[in-house]
Amino acid sequence: MSEVRDRKAYAASVAALLSAISSLACCLPLPFLGALGAAGASAVFSALRPWLLVLSGVLLGTAFIQLYHHGKSCQRRNALSKAIFWLAVGIFLAMLFFPQEIAALLARRQGS
């Protein structure tokens, strides 16, 4: 039963992380899509950015409850589950408060 909870905590954290990262897709250069594809993807992700961030917040809240709400069991969570969760929280907050800076940093790194 604890393995299922651990998997759910991982899944929620990873889903929140992917949702937060995809909210930046409007700002990143996407050379593999080509100019037209990048413009279309940028428009779609730009319009979806608020919803993706809300989805990330909901998924992080779900992961927090699954990770720290023990219920009647006295079971401890492993350090990797907690590390992945807090990494996802950090990335989500960075995407929420500093989206242009992160996009510029990733664009510079891709260009190098």
ABEGO torsion letter per residue (X at the ends): XAAAAAAAAAAAAAAAAAAAAAAAAAABBBAAAEAAAAAAAAAAAAAAAAAAAAAAAAAAAAAAAAAABAEABABBBBAAAAAAAAAAAAAAAAAAABAAAAAAAAAAAAAX
